Amino acid sequence: MVYHHFDRSGPAVEQLERAAQRLKEAAGREQRPWTFWYHRGTARGYLVSPSEPHRELLRDRLDEFLQGPWGQQKHFEETFQPEASA
């Protein structure tokens, strides 16, 4: 998991997408990291790039988390912008 502090370089979703691309390349992974935007108080972003053996378990737990109060009250939002075809 990586913390991303938003700055003024663009909209939050675009910053997370750029950070996800950099993390994907740095980690040498085929899968795009999952990105989350925390809205409560000071906005911040989080990126999760799980190893393959943990991917399914972490995905299940993140989905449960987002279906709970933090996701239902829109404090956390998963962001996604489809990658351009390569």
Sequence and secondary structure as in RCSB ss.txt:
>XXXX:A:sequence
MVYHHFDRSGPAVEQLERAAQRLKEAAGREQRPWTFWYHRGTARGYLVSPSEPHRELLRDRLDEFLQGPWGQQKH
FEETFQPEASA
>XXXX:A:secstr
 EEE   SSS HHHHHHHHHHHHHHHHT SS  EEEEE SSS EEEEE   HHHHHHHHHHHHHHHHSHHHHTTS
EEEE       
